[in-house]
């Protein structure tokens, strides 16, 4: 992740004033923010960003970033800037919600708003939610919330307000203590009852139409927390009792906090002395009893009577902001609706008696042999789910990759995201599916020989994170100086969210818990650590170059983290997005870690026709002792190669040829490599056009013969890498300076020679064959005789060859689903016309016992047993490329057919 990708100015926690206070959806409301003294004060322009949390199908048309990109639409959301007599700065806007959202009144119940500058990086306020009313309403302006805690002698100033003239009664513990008739407000000063019992304040109002409403508030004295030693077997988070599935113990570390109540569905979200946690130094703990085995409960910690948080180690989160859409789109089966009437902010799930997952045996590939496929679950399939990825594993298996890297799948803020705005690190983000669906995906990958690597965010967390909210400003604001896990101010310029303090023992324990959890619970094979260079307390704000300098603390910290991971799983991959100076990266690589190597700009320059050297792709060129650099031409962070080629003037077919050339000089270089999703198909959507937005999948590329030929090359070379040990640094030599580049691999079993012209024009040079004699074109199998290993060769622009001195499998015809032009049966049939719009004739000496027609993706479209006629009807098939398999008794014939209109 690079900071520009989700970079936003720090959120300013502000609540607007609403006029009228009781908002009716089809009537005008004025929304006003006073931004005096905040980072937003200097904005000349601001826009309203509005959403409907209870209506997941709604998209507000004015929610466009940057706002200036479409003023004909966004002007409707532009606020008026005004200055008060004392220099106060206000932004306001007057709207009618039904008009602004184009939604009917009954679809507008909860409204979320914030204001922002032209771009997110210009600044924004925090989220603010309010309810609309469609009738008579009574509220407490004071006290706020549902409950509070007071000292003996305190006075609670009760301020009740109704939306219309009414008779208002106030009750303390169901005893009437004040009344007012024909009014819209009632104030009362209530001395706190100092007996330590929970008391209730209830307001009841009835208007002239006999409509009524009530509001309830509960309070008690600040409790005295009992000091009791915590059992040794308990650790932070939810602890299940293996011997009694009616019990669970909760543990929360919260230094310098005074008291914590557990509230949840098991106690009707009420303050109850039985659910006051015990304390042992920094930790609060409590055993919950009388739980029903297998039943899901929701709960929160209420800390010091003010802060409601989910358990920081919760394995599943209930979100007031995100779950409505997940439920409405049926993305997670039987998800409990968020309890918005009872509470607010994130809640944790608790469930005893969960069934253990049964894992298949799996031995992960060696580090240096990894060919990683990076995937954003959201954009890999149109389903945007773990199951969507699962359904494409046949494709990934045929591609030959031996590792799948998932961009962050831990709970993040919102539903549509890259995932680097993490908020709960042990929970799966439910937008992608359930915990069991993720486990099934990982297990099925393992069954196919594919390791699973998780992209993980521990440089920072965002404002909804429970550990942030325990010690922070306002609701989701910056950490305060007493926060044990986070820095008040980030230590480097590339930080997003809130920067973790990696010198803190609390952070160290948190990191250990997180990384051990995903290995033990989800059987994952490795991590790619986002912004790993940020794991330092060295302050380099304003000096990015200093941030990249050798940092002994950071090196020592990463060795400790890696050692801890390897103590759990010695083969687990530790991959760093580091980009520090070479001495630091070399030391980490020598220690056993792998580091990202960004060759994006290098390969774009070379394939576009430049003479750029590719040498930095090879670990030895950097002076490293071990092949532990994960080189890549594309990643989620980098612009797509094909889009760049198109931008540089290359038409589709020429650009695809250039992409083949690049791949030939990428995948044949020793060391781990990474492919960004759809790079093998020449994906050419621009990254930076709505950088973080949803991108189309384009699986239809599989039906494009020219793109399919690029896929064939990738399949051939990737399988060569993952199924043989030929591409090995012990036998590797290359020269990548200049336009004509070459590689030789002198393996004991077979020699390779690769040569290619990166220039736009024809170039003449001398071969660098390792020896004379017979050589074979790796892709076509064509035999050539080389008398002089250094004979002259002329290559057209973009032309390249891969030769071997023995006939070896090129893996193009290794899988019937993806095979083109495979081995021909002895009695080769004639299949014509091809292309065809309706019927295809099949002429052969013997009749095939069966015919199978599949899509390029491998899905069976048409199957015929015991063919009676010498033709098949394909008129009902959509236009595209298909694979036909003719099954004879002794052999199969596999060919490509094209259906045209």
PENOR-V551775 format. One record per pair of residues at least 24 apart in sequence whose C-alpha atoms are under 7 Angstrom apart, sorted by the first residue. I is the first residue (numbers start at 1). GAP is how many residues later the second one is. Records with the same first field share a line. If there is no record, write none. Layout:
I=GAP, GAP
This chain:
1=529, 530, 636
2=635
3=491, 492, 493
5=687
7=114, 489
8=112, 113, 115
9=111, 112, 113, 114
10=113
11=112, 113, 114, 115, 466
12=112, 113, 114
13=112, 113, 461, 464
14=111, 112
15=113
22=110, 111, 141
23=109, 110
24=108, 109, 110
25=71, 72, 73, 80, 83, 107
26=70, 71, 72, 79
27=69
28=66, 67, 68
29=65, 66, 67
30=62, 63, 64, 65
31=61, 62, 63
32=58, 59, 60, 61
33=57, 58, 59
34=55, 56, 57
35=54, 55
36=52, 53
40=83
41=48
43=74
45=72
46=32, 33, 69, 70, 71, 72
47=30, 31, 32, 68, 69, 70
48=29, 30, 31, 65, 66, 67, 68
49=64, 65, 66
50=62, 63, 64
51=60, 61, 62
52=56, 58, 59, 60
53=57, 58, 59, 268, 271
54=55, 56, 270
55=52
56=268, 269, 272
60=41
65=54
66=52, 53
67=51, 52
68=50
136=27, 28, 75, 76, 77
137=25, 26, 76
138=24, 25, 67, 75, 76, 77
139=76
146=70, 71, 72
147=70, 71, 72
148=70, 71, 72, 157
149=70, 71, 72, 73, 156
150=70, 71, 72
151=70, 71
152=40, 42, 69
153=38, 39
154=37, 38
155=34, 35, 36, 37
156=33, 34, 35, 36
157=31, 32, 33
158=29, 30, 31
159=27, 28, 29
160=25, 26, 27
161=24, 25
165=42
166=39, 40, 41, 42
167=38, 39, 40
168=35, 36, 37, 38
169=34, 35, 36
170=32, 33, 34
171=30, 31, 32
172=28, 29, 30
173=26, 27, 28
194=27
196=24, 25
223=36
225=34, 53, 54
226=52, 53
227=51, 52, 53
228=50, 51, 52
229=51
230=50, 55
237=74, 75, 76, 77
240=112
245=48, 107, 108
246=43, 44, 45, 46, 47
247=40, 41, 42, 43, 44
248=39, 40, 41
249=37, 38, 39
250=35, 36, 37
251=32, 33, 34, 35
252=31, 32, 33
253=29, 30, 31
254=28, 29
255=27
257=47
258=46
259=44, 45
260=41, 42, 43, 44
261=40, 41, 42
262=37, 38, 39, 40
263=36, 37, 38, 39
264=34, 35, 36
265=32, 33, 34
266=31
269=73
293=59, 60
294=57, 58, 59, 60
295=56
296=53, 54, 55
297=52, 53, 54
298=49, 50, 51, 52
299=48, 49, 50
300=47, 48
307=163
308=37
309=36, 37, 38, 157
310=36, 37, 38, 156
311=37, 155
312=112, 154, 155
313=113
314=34, 35, 112, 113
315=111, 112
316=32, 33, 111, 112
317=29, 30, 31, 32, 110
318=28, 29, 30
319=26, 27, 28
320=24, 25, 26
322=92, 93
326=105
331=100, 102
332=98, 101, 102
359=84
360=83, 87
362=84
364=87
367=305
368=259, 260, 303, 304
369=302, 303, 353
370=32, 33, 302, 303
371=30, 31, 32, 301, 302, 303
372=29, 30, 31, 32, 33, 301, 302, 303
373=28, 30, 31, 32, 301, 302, 303, 304
374=30, 31, 32, 300, 301, 302, 303
375=30, 31, 32, 301, 302
376=30, 31
379=315, 316, 317, 318
380=317
381=316
382=315
384=48
385=47, 48
386=46, 47, 51, 52, 55
387=50
390=51
395=462
397=51
399=316, 319
400=315, 318, 319, 322
401=49, 317, 321
402=47, 48, 49, 320
403=47, 48, 49
404=46, 47, 48, 49
405=47, 48, 49, 50
406=47, 48, 49
407=47, 48
408=46, 47, 48
417=275
418=274
420=37
421=40, 41, 76
422=35, 39, 40
423=38, 39, 41, 42
424=41
425=89
426=88
439=83
451=74
452=72, 73, 74
453=71, 72, 73, 74, 75
454=72, 73, 74
455=72, 73, 74, 75
456=71, 72, 73, 74
457=72, 73
459=40, 41, 72, 73, 75, 76
460=36, 37, 38, 39, 40
461=36, 37, 38
462=35, 36
491=46, 47, 48, 49, 50
492=42, 47, 48, 49, 55
493=48, 49, 51
501=36
502=33, 34, 35
503=34
516=49
525=47, 48
526=46, 47, 48
527=46, 47, 48
528=46, 47, 48
529=46, 47, 48
530=46, 47
531=46, 47
532=44, 45, 46
533=45, 47
548=32, 33
549=31, 32
550=31, 33, 34
586=38
589=37, 39
590=35, 36
593=35
594=34, 35, 36
595=33, 34, 35
596=33, 34, 35
597=32, 33, 34, 35
598=33, 34, 35
599=32, 33, 34
600=32, 33, 34, 38
603=30, 59
604=37, 40
606=152
607=51, 52, 55, 151
608=37, 40
609=149, 150, 151
610=129, 148, 149
611=126, 127, 128, 147
612=125, 126
613=123, 124, 125
614=122
615=121
618=51
627=44
628=43, 44
629=42, 43
630=42, 43, 44
631=41, 42, 43
632=41, 42, 43
634=41, 42
635=41
636=40
639=47, 48
640=44, 46, 47
642=40, 41, 42
643=41, 42, 43
653=53
656=26, 51, 54
657=141
658=140
660=50, 53
661=95, 137, 139
667=50, 51
668=59
669=58
670=57, 58, 59
680=30, 31, 34
681=26, 27, 29, 30
682=25
702=154, 155
703=153, 177, 178
712=100
715=97
716=94, 95, 96
719=92
744=26
750=54, 55, 56
751=53, 54
752=51, 52, 53
753=49, 50, 51
754=47, 48, 49
755=45, 46, 47
756=42, 43, 44, 45
757=38, 39, 40, 41, 42, 43
758=39, 40
759=38, 39
760=37, 38
761=35, 36
762=32, 33, 34, 35
763=31, 32, 33
764=28, 29, 30, 31
765=27, 28, 29
766=24, 25, 26, 27
767=24, 25, 26
774=31
775=28, 29, 30, 31
776=27, 28, 29, 30, 31
777=25, 26, 27
778=24, 25, 26, 32
779=31
816=78
817=41
818=38, 40
819=75
820=74, 75, 76
821=73, 74
822=72
823=70
824=69
825=66, 67, 68
834=63, 64
835=62, 63, 64, 65
836=62, 63, 64
837=38, 62, 63, 64
838=35, 36, 37
839=32, 33, 34, 35, 36
840=31, 32, 33
841=29, 30, 31
842=28, 29
843=27
848=38, 39, 40
849=38, 39
850=36, 37
851=34, 35, 36
852=32, 33, 34
853=29, 30, 31, 32
854=28, 29, 30
855=26, 27, 28
856=25, 26, 27
